[in-house]
Amino acid sequence: MNTELSIAKEAAVEAGNLILEYYKADYEIKDKGYRNPVTTADYASDARLKEILTQANPEYGWLSEETVDSKERLNRERVWVVDPLDGTKEFIEGVPHFVVSIALVENGFPILGVLFNPVSKELFSAARDQGAMLNDEPIQCSSKDTTEEMVILNSRSETKKGLWTAYQNSFSELKPTGSVAYKLGLTASGQADMFASLRPKNEWDICAGNCIVNEAGGKLIDLNGAPRLYNQDDTLITPGLIAGDSIAVDKTFAVLKR
């Protein structure tokens, strides 16, 4: 596992540095769907990550937001689950809340996670039963007694749509932040108390962050209260998600399900 973790960290940093070559520079933007942009930087990062990771372990499966999916991955015991640039909207806007996200899944469970923010140089990492780290320093989820004391990281777009208005008095602060994966890293490192989304996300958005949160003493569940298994045929996770300290997650779940 240490070999894979080392390779994933090196790949994340290399892809992140590649993304920086495009940041606040000239690049092409396309729309994959409504409010779902993709850029030259996304594709460049994806190509480099796939080259590094699949060459190192050609027997592992591959699932990436920017690669055409192959169901062959469903027959693999281990699968890389990658978002080459999570937070593309923020990248386009020049907001430094985006990361390279790399996870390794074994029989459905995330056993390795790496997140790299190339602007802030934050490198979050974790491997099963080895704890979670931020730039090689141990990290732990924050714990508060009540939700009213918690800072919760939520979606910028969900906030703009007014989806969090009903919960404003339930938490100390609702803090809109870009990139789902980055929010999970910040939560795992105790820089916020909780992450939550009221809308569906894809496996590549959260898989690496799920591993890091787990190893930081927390957990991730969907809004039905269930943990997530990865490398599924349908990669969309509904109806939404909560992650953070295990007890705090249960308290937050109770608030959101009222």
N, C-alpha and C positions, 0 to 999 in steps of 0.2 A: 504493500500500500504506500509506503514512503516513496518508492520510485514513481508511482503514478502521481502522487501529490506534488513531488518536485517537478515533474514534467508539466503538470497542469498549471502550476504557479509560473513557470518560465513561459509557457504558452500564453497565459493571460497577460503577462507583462509585455511580451512581444506584440501581441495583438493590440493591446492598449496603446503602445507607442506608435503603432501603425495608424490607429484612429486619430491620434493627436496630430498627425501630418495633415489631416483633413479638417480638424476642428478650427472653426472661425476662418476657414479658407474656402477655396472653390471646390465644389463637388456636385454631383447630380442627385436630385431628389425625385423619387417616383412614389406613386400611391399603390399599395397592394390592396387597399380597400378603404372604406370611409374612415378618415382620421387615423390611417395606419400607414405612415410613410416609411420608406426605406431609402438608404443613401448608399453612395459609393463606399463609404466607410464601413457600413454594415457588411457589404459583400467582400470587401478586402479582408476584414477581420475574420469572417467566416472561412474564407479560403485558406488563410494562414493557420487557423486553429485546426481545421480538418486535416491539413497536411501534416502538422506536428503530431496531433493526437492519434490519428489513424496509422501513421507510419510507426509510431512507438508501440501500438497495440492493435495490429490489423484484425485480430480476432474479436475485438469489441464492436458492438453496434454503434450507430450514430443517429442522433436526433438533434436537429438544429432548426431554429426559426427560419434561417435563410437558405436551407438546403431542401430540395424536393424530398419529401418523406418516402422512405422505403420500408415496407412492412417486414422486410427481412430482419429488422432490429428486434421484432417481437420474439424471435427464436434465439436471441443471444442472451447468455447469462448476465453479461456485463454490457452496459451501454453508456456512452458519453451523451449527456444532455446539455446542450449549449445554447446560449443566447450571445451572439458575437458582439452585440451592442444593445444592451437593455437600457432604455431611456432615449430612444432615437429622437423623440419630440424635443426633449431637453437639449440634446446634442445640437439639433438644428437651431434652437433658440439661443444657444450660447450659455445655457444654464449647466453648471458642472456637476449635475446629478445623474451620471450615467456610468455604467460599468460593463466590463466583460464578465460573463457568467459561465462557469464550467462546473459540471457535476458528473460524477460517476455513479451509476446505479447498478446494484447487484440484486437480481431477482425481485425487482420492484422497490428496493429500499435505497435511499441516497447514502452512499458510504464515503463520499468525498465531495467537497465543495470549495470552490475558489471564486472570489469576486475581486476585481481590480478596477479602481477608479483612476484612470490615467492622469487626471488633472490634479486631484488631491494626493495621489500616490498611496492611497489606502489599499492595502492588500489583505483581505479577509480570507481565512482558510480554515479548513477542518477536515479531519478524517475520523472514521468510526473508532470510538473508544480512545481517541488521542486528544480530545479537547479542541477548543476553537481558539484562533489567534487573529490578531490584527497587527500586521507588520512584526510578526514573530513574538508578540507579547500576548499572554493569555487574556481572554475576554470572557465575560459572564453576563447573562441577561439580568436586567434590573428587576427588582421586586418591590412593589408598593402594596400597602394594606387595602386600599380602596381604589376604585376606578377614578374617583374624583381627584386623586393625587397623581394620576398617570398622564404622561405626554404620549399621545398616540399619533403615529405617522400614518397619514392617509393619502389618498390620490388627489392630485391637483384637479384632474378632470371631474372626479366625483364631487369634489368640493364646489367647483364652478356650477355643477348641475343642481346643487342644493341637497344632495343626498345625505349629507352629514348634519344638516341643520337641526334635525330632531335630537341629535346626540351631543349638542354643544355643552349642555350643562352636566353631562355624565362623566366628563373627563376634565383634567386640569387644562389641557391644551390639545386642540386638533391641529396638527402641523402638516400641511400639504407639502409633499416632497416628491420629486421625480424618481423614476425607475423603481419598479417593484423590488428587484434584486437588491438595489442599494438600500432601500428601506429595511430589508431583512438583515443586511450587514450591520446597519446602524443600531437596529434593535438588539441583535446578538451581542454587540459590544457595549450595551448599556447606555448608548447615547440618546436613546428614547426608551420608553417602557413597553411599547406595544406597536405592532403593525397590524393593520386591518384593511381589507378591501371588501366592498359591498357588491362587486361585480366579478364575473368569471375571469380567470387568468389561465395561461397555458403552462404546461410543465416546464418549459425552458425559462419562464419568468421566475420560477420559485424554487426549482430543484436544488441548486447549489446553496441558496439561502436557507432552505429547509435543513440541510445537513449541518450548516454552521450554527443555526439556532439550536438544533438538537444537542450539539456538542458544547454549546454555551449554557446548558442547563434548562433549555426551554422546549417548546413543542410548537407544531403548526397543525391546525385543523381547518376543515372547511366549515361553512356556516350551517352544516347539518351535524357538526360535532365530530366528524370522522377524520382520521389521519389520511394522508394521500399515499397511494402506491404509484410508482412511476413506470415509464415505458409501457403505457397503456395504448390500446388501439385508438381511443379517442383521447387526445392530449388536453382537451379543455376541462378545467376544473371549475365546477359550479356548486353553489351560487356565489361564493366569495370565500374569504380566508381571514384567519386570525393567527398571529404568531407572537411569541414572547415567552417570558417566564411561565412555567406550566400552570401554576396557581392563578397568576394574573390572566392567562388566556381563558381559564374557566370563568373568572369573574367578568371578563369582557364579553364572552359568549353569552352569558346571562343577560347582560345589558342589551346587546344587539338583537337578541331573540325575543325581547319583550313585545 
